[in-house]
Amino acid sequence: GLHQTGIPDEIQPGLNARFMGIDEKAIISYLVSAYFSVAVLVPDALGILEDVEIGH
């Protein structure tokens, strides 16, 4: 796929993990994001997901 490189806190191309903090129980939280680019070859070929949660 097409991966964006050079993003802040990058772990590998297109993937970053940003430290979010430590709570009162000493649990560390990170925000992990994956970035992709697309090459659109036909009209109406893209979709978007909003407010998606994959786990707690």
Chimera marker file (.cmm) of the C-alpha trace (Angstrom):
<marker_set name="trace">
<marker id="1" x="0.000" y="0.000" z="0.000" r="1" g="1" b="0" radius="0.5"/>
<marker id="2" x="0.883" y="3.663" z="0.003" r="1" g="1" b="0" radius="0.5"/>
<marker id="3" x="2.229" y="4.693" z="3.406" r="1" g="1" b="0" radius="0.5"/>
<marker id="4" x="2.866" y="8.248" z="4.568" r="1" g="1" b="0" radius="0.5"/>
<marker id="5" x="6.360" y="8.601" z="6.045" r="1" g="1" b="0" radius="0.5"/>
<marker id="6" x="7.881" y="11.218" z="8.304" r="1" g="1" b="0" radius="0.5"/>
<marker id="7" x="4.926" y="11.551" z="10.700" r="1" g="1" b="0" radius="0.5"/>
<marker id="8" x="5.606" y="12.558" z="14.344" r="1" g="1" b="0" radius="0.5"/>
<marker id="9" x="6.307" y="9.694" z="16.796" r="1" g="1" b="0" radius="0.5"/>
<marker id="10" x="6.698" y="7.270" z="13.875" r="1" g="1" b="0" radius="0.5"/>
<marker id="11" x="7.392" y="3.615" z="14.751" r="1" g="1" b="0" radius="0.5"/>
<marker id="12" x="7.525" y="2.398" z="11.150" r="1" g="1" b="0" radius="0.5"/>
<marker id="13" x="6.299" y="3.970" z="7.877" r="1" g="1" b="0" radius="0.5"/>
<marker id="14" x="2.669" y="5.028" z="8.303" r="1" g="1" b="0" radius="0.5"/>
<marker id="15" x="2.382" y="3.947" z="11.967" r="1" g="1" b="0" radius="0.5"/>
<marker id="16" x="2.828" y="6.104" z="15.044" r="1" g="1" b="0" radius="0.5"/>
<marker id="17" x="2.283" y="5.720" z="18.781" r="1" g="1" b="0" radius="0.5"/>
<marker id="18" x="1.794" y="8.843" z="20.866" r="1" g="1" b="0" radius="0.5"/>
<marker id="19" x="2.109" y="8.772" z="24.665" r="1" g="1" b="0" radius="0.5"/>
<marker id="20" x="-1.184" y="9.989" z="26.182" r="1" g="1" b="0" radius="0.5"/>
<marker id="21" x="-0.405" y="9.772" z="29.889" r="1" g="1" b="0" radius="0.5"/>
<marker id="22" x="-0.388" y="7.677" z="33.056" r="1" g="1" b="0" radius="0.5"/>
<marker id="23" x="-3.544" y="7.341" z="35.156" r="1" g="1" b="0" radius="0.5"/>
<marker id="24" x="-3.915" y="7.046" z="38.944" r="1" g="1" b="0" radius="0.5"/>
<marker id="25" x="-3.516" y="3.237" z="38.720" r="1" g="1" b="0" radius="0.5"/>
<marker id="26" x="-0.166" y="3.638" z="36.898" r="1" g="1" b="0" radius="0.5"/>
<marker id="27" x="-1.678" y="2.448" z="33.591" r="1" g="1" b="0" radius="0.5"/>
<marker id="28" x="0.090" y="3.967" z="30.588" r="1" g="1" b="0" radius="0.5"/>
<marker id="29" x="-2.038" y="4.998" z="27.596" r="1" g="1" b="0" radius="0.5"/>
<marker id="30" x="-0.888" y="5.413" z="23.992" r="1" g="1" b="0" radius="0.5"/>
<marker id="31" x="-2.776" y="6.553" z="20.903" r="1" g="1" b="0" radius="0.5"/>
<marker id="32" x="-1.769" y="4.300" z="17.993" r="1" g="1" b="0" radius="0.5"/>
<marker id="33" x="-2.573" y="5.585" z="14.496" r="1" g="1" b="0" radius="0.5"/>
<marker id="34" x="-2.052" y="4.130" z="11.022" r="1" g="1" b="0" radius="0.5"/>
<marker id="35" x="-1.827" y="6.471" z="8.034" r="1" g="1" b="0" radius="0.5"/>
<marker id="36" x="-2.466" y="5.392" z="4.442" r="1" g="1" b="0" radius="0.5"/>
<marker id="37" x="-2.715" y="7.174" z="1.110" r="1" g="1" b="0" radius="0.5"/>
<marker id="38" x="-4.770" y="6.059" z="-1.864" r="1" g="1" b="0" radius="0.5"/>
<marker id="39" x="-4.567" y="6.365" z="-5.622" r="1" g="1" b="0" radius="0.5"/>
<marker id="40" x="-8.144" y="6.747" z="-6.870" r="1" g="1" b="0" radius="0.5"/>
<marker id="41" x="-8.674" y="5.248" z="-10.315" r="1" g="1" b="0" radius="0.5"/>
<marker id="42" x="-12.475" y="5.570" z="-10.599" r="1" g="1" b="0" radius="0.5"/>
<marker id="43" x="-15.023" y="8.100" z="-9.260" r="1" g="1" b="0" radius="0.5"/>
<marker id="44" x="-16.846" y="7.212" z="-6.018" r="1" g="1" b="0" radius="0.5"/>
<marker id="45" x="-14.244" y="4.588" z="-5.108" r="1" g="1" b="0" radius="0.5"/>
<marker id="46" x="-13.563" y="5.760" z="-1.540" r="1" g="1" b="0" radius="0.5"/>
<marker id="47" x="-15.398" y="5.432" z="1.758" r="1" g="1" b="0" radius="0.5"/>
<marker id="48" x="-14.682" y="6.666" z="5.278" r="1" g="1" b="0" radius="0.5"/>
<marker id="49" x="-15.324" y="5.210" z="8.736" r="1" g="1" b="0" radius="0.5"/>
<marker id="50" x="-16.039" y="7.598" z="11.597" r="1" g="1" b="0" radius="0.5"/>
<marker id="51" x="-16.184" y="6.972" z="15.365" r="1" g="1" b="0" radius="0.5"/>
<marker id="52" x="-14.887" y="3.402" z="15.061" r="1" g="1" b="0" radius="0.5"/>
<marker id="53" x="-13.793" y="1.672" z="18.268" r="1" g="1" b="0" radius="0.5"/>
<marker id="54" x="-11.865" y="-1.588" z="18.133" r="1" g="1" b="0" radius="0.5"/>
<marker id="55" x="-11.534" y="-2.315" z="21.855" r="1" g="1" b="0" radius="0.5"/>
<marker id="56" x="-11.405" y="-0.957" z="25.396" r="1" g="1" b="0" radius="0.5"/>
<link id1="1" id2="2" r="1" g="1" b="0" radius="0.2"/>
<link id1="2" id2="3" r="1" g="1" b="0" radius="0.2"/>
<link id1="3" id2="4" r="1" g="1" b="0" radius="0.2"/>
<link id1="4" id2="5" r="1" g="1" b="0" radius="0.2"/>
<link id1="5" id2="6" r="1" g="1" b="0" radius="0.2"/>
<link id1="6" id2="7" r="1" g="1" b="0" radius="0.2"/>
<link id1="7" id2="8" r="1" g="1" b="0" radius="0.2"/>
<link id1="8" id2="9" r="1" g="1" b="0" radius="0.2"/>
<link id1="9" id2="10" r="1" g="1" b="0" radius="0.2"/>
<link id1="10" id2="11" r="1" g="1" b="0" radius="0.2"/>
<link id1="11" id2="12" r="1" g="1" b="0" radius="0.2"/>
<link id1="12" id2="13" r="1" g="1" b="0" radius="0.2"/>
<link id1="13" id2="14" r="1" g="1" b="0" radius="0.2"/>
<link id1="14" id2="15" r="1" g="1" b="0" radius="0.2"/>
<link id1="15" id2="16" r="1" g="1" b="0" radius="0.2"/>
<link id1="16" id2="17" r="1" g="1" b="0" radius="0.2"/>
<link id1="17" id2="18" r="1" g="1" b="0" radius="0.2"/>
<link id1="18" id2="19" r="1" g="1" b="0" radius="0.2"/>
<link id1="19" id2="20" r="1" g="1" b="0" radius="0.2"/>
<link id1="20" id2="21" r="1" g="1" b="0" radius="0.2"/>
<link id1="21" id2="22" r="1" g="1" b="0" radius="0.2"/>
<link id1="22" id2="23" r="1" g="1" b="0" radius="0.2"/>
<link id1="23" id2="24" r="1" g="1" b="0" radius="0.2"/>
<link id1="24" id2="25" r="1" g="1" b="0" radius="0.2"/>
<link id1="25" id2="26" r="1" g="1" b="0" radius="0.2"/>
<link id1="26" id2="27" r="1" g="1" b="0" radius="0.2"/>
<link id1="27" id2="28" r="1" g="1" b="0" radius="0.2"/>
<link id1="28" id2="29" r="1" g="1" b="0" radius="0.2"/>
<link id1="29" id2="30" r="1" g="1" b="0" radius="0.2"/>
<link id1="30" id2="31" r="1" g="1" b="0" radius="0.2"/>
<link id1="31" id2="32" r="1" g="1" b="0" radius="0.2"/>
<link id1="32" id2="33" r="1" g="1" b="0" radius="0.2"/>
<link id1="33" id2="34" r="1" g="1" b="0" radius="0.2"/>
<link id1="34" id2="35" r="1" g="1" b="0" radius="0.2"/>
<link id1="35" id2="36" r="1" g="1" b="0" radius="0.2"/>
<link id1="36" id2="37" r="1" g="1" b="0" radius="0.2"/>
<link id1="37" id2="38" r="1" g="1" b="0" radius="0.2"/>
<link id1="38" id2="39" r="1" g="1" b="0" radius="0.2"/>
<link id1="39" id2="40" r="1" g="1" b="0" radius="0.2"/>
<link id1="40" id2="41" r="1" g="1" b="0" radius="0.2"/>
<link id1="41" id2="42" r="1" g="1" b="0" radius="0.2"/>
<link id1="42" id2="43" r="1" g="1" b="0" radius="0.2"/>
<link id1="43" id2="44" r="1" g="1" b="0" radius="0.2"/>
<link id1="44" id2="45" r="1" g="1" b="0" radius="0.2"/>
<link id1="45" id2="46" r="1" g="1" b="0" radius="0.2"/>
<link id1="46" id2="47" r="1" g="1" b="0" radius="0.2"/>
<link id1="47" id2="48" r="1" g="1" b="0" radius="0.2"/>
<link id1="48" id2="49" r="1" g="1" b="0" radius="0.2"/>
<link id1="49" id2="50" r="1" g="1" b="0" radius="0.2"/>
<link id1="50" id2="51" r="1" g="1" b="0" radius="0.2"/>
<link id1="51" id2="52" r="1" g="1" b="0" radius="0.2"/>
<link id1="52" id2="53" r="1" g="1" b="0" radius="0.2"/>
<link id1="53" id2="54" r="1" g="1" b="0" radius="0.2"/>
<link id1="54" id2="55" r="1" g="1" b="0" radius="0.2"/>
<link id1="55" id2="56" r="1" g="1" b="0" radius="0.2"/>
</marker_set>
